[in-house]
Structures are given as structure tokens and as C-alpha cells.
Amino acid sequence: MTNHTQTTLPPHMPTLRVMPMPSDANVHGDVFGGWIMAQVDIAGAIPAARRANGRVATIAVNSFLFKQPVFVGDLLSFYADVVKVGNTSITIAVEVYAERNRLQADTVKVTEATLTYVATGEDRKPRQIPPLDAIEAFSAGK
């Protein structure tokens, strides 16, 4: 883990916000890494499903770095962005920030990850990702 570096939240809306509870942590109040990984997967799936215009499944965790510990009571903000779109897969970058000590604005970046999702059909087999213009037309009701 790196040294404590205070920062601010990115200027755009987070994909997901959640506060870990005591059941998500060990006896010392440190949140389980697996719990954080599950939340990152949820956050990454949101823009992946939007871009795929339907169902997606996680096929790879390309990188995952825990930069700072996460504690019970931290308010976590997950920012997920599409970084690459292939024929059937979408790669998403996720950054996680913790707001601590709510009375004093103490914000630190705690995790960053890159995950790949595959678009799947009703049969749960890979399917083509529609071009952006088709998704935009569908969203506009055309």
C-alpha cells in the first residue's frame, strides 16, 4: 500500500456509493478485500451493461490495486469508465475513493482496478456489442 495521500473526489457523479458495515470487516474494523472487489465488480458492470445494451458477465480482472485500507464507516465512491470496446467485450476502469472522518473532509483514493466484461445474450453466450449509434437511437426512442 502507498502512503496516505489526501485528494478530492472527481468532478463527475460516481457510479456507485456505499458505506461498509461491521459485517463487511474483520474484528479490527478493516474491510475485507473480497467485499471491496465485489463492489468494484458491481460498479464496473453498470457502464458495461449500458454500453453493451444488455446483459454482461465478468470475464477478467486485469488489474487490482489496494492503495489504502478501507474502514467500517468510510463512505466509498466508485467511479467506473469505459476504456475499450471490442466485438463482444468491454474493458472498464474503476477508481474507489473513501471519505473518512465525515466532520473533516478527508478523502483518499483506496482502490483502482481494470475489469473486462463480455456481452451475452439470453442464452448466456457471447454476442456482438451494438454500435454506439444504434444504442443512442434506441435510447432516443427511434
Secondary structure, 3 states (H helix, E strand, C coil): CCCCCEECCCCCCCCEEECCCHHHECCCCEECHHHHHHHHHHHHHHHHHHHHCCCEEEEEEEEEEECCCCECCCEEEEEEEEEEECCCEEEEEEEEEEEECCCCCEEEEEEEEEEEEEEECCCCCECCCCCHHHHHHHHCCC
